[in-house]
Amino acid sequence: MSTTEPDALLGPADIRELAAALGVRPTKQRGQNFVIDANTVRRIVRTAEVRPDDVVVEVGPGLGSLTLALLEAADRVTAVEIDDVLAAALPSTVAARMPARADRFSLVHSDAMLVDELPAPAPTALVANLPYNVAVPVLLHMLDRFPTIERTLVMVQAEVADRLAARPGNKVYGVPSVKANWYAEVKRAGAIGRNVFWPAPNVDSGLVSLVRRTAPVATTATKREVFSVIDAAFAQRRKTLRAALAGWAGSPAAAERALTAAGVSPQARGESLTVEEFARIAEAKEA
C-alpha cells in the first residue's frame, strides 16, 4: 500500500537541508546516525512486514526518514523522541511531506525508557533505528511495557544484533539474548551498510526481528526472579553456575541444590542455558 508521492521520503540532500535549518548536528552522546537512503527505510518496512492495519511505535525517529516510510505502510505511527529540537520539528516534516497521512501520526516527546503509555490505539509493532548506546534496555523496556506489540524489527549495531539473536552455546550469548527470549522468538534479519547513514558510523549495523511468544515462558517464577538469575549467571560468566549463583542463592551449596532441583548441572555455565532453564532455576530457589 502506498498513499504518497514517490518523493515523499527523505533523501541525503533533504536530510542535510533539514538538519541545517534546525541547527542539528548528530551527537555521539545520543548515538545519533540519521538514515539518508530511502531504499533502506523501505527495505526496513518490508522486512518488518508492516501491514495496513498496524499501529507502529518508532523510537528515536530523528529527522523522520523511517517515520515517513512507516506512515506509507501502516495505519498509524507513534514516534517517541527525546531530543527537544527533533521532537518539535517532526510533526511539521510529516505534515509537509505527507499531508494526507499527518492525522495518522502522533509524537511522544520523552525518553523511551520512561514511557509507560502511548496514545491509543495500542501499538501492534515496534520498528526503530535504535541508538547504539541504549538499544538493549530500550528494546526490553518497550517489550515489557507494551504487551500488544506482536512484531518488532530494530536496527542496531551489528555486534548488538549478534548478541540479541545468539543461541545457547554461542560465545556472544548473554544477558540480552536470554532476556529478549523471555518475550520473543529472536533472529537476525539482515545487515545494513555504513554508507546509508549520516554521519557514517564506524561500525556495521544489523536488523533483528522479534516475534512475541504466543504463550509466555511456562513458569511459576516472576520475570524479576528469572531476570535476577540471568544477571547473576552472566556477572561471572567464566565461572560454573554453582559458583556464579552462590551470592544469588545464599551459598554455593544452596546454588547447587537449586540447580540440581531444576535439572541443570552445577558445573554448567550460563551461556549454555535456555531461558526456560533459567526459569526452572528461579523456581527452585530456597526461601
Secondary structure, DSSP 8 states (H G I E B T S, - for coil): ---S-GGGS--HHHHHHHHHHHT----TTTT--EE--HHHHHHHHHHTT--TT-EEEEE--TTSHHHHHHHHHSSEEEEEE--HHHHHHHHHHHHHH-GGGGGGEEEEES-GGG----SSS--SEEEEE--GGGHHHHHHHHHHH-TT--EEEEEEEHHHHHHHH--TTSTT-SHHHHHHHHHEEEEEEEEE-GGGEES--SS-EEEEEEEE-SS----SS-HHHHHHHHHHHHHTTTS-HHHHTHHHHSSHHHHHHHHHHTT--TT--GGG--HHHHHHHHHH---
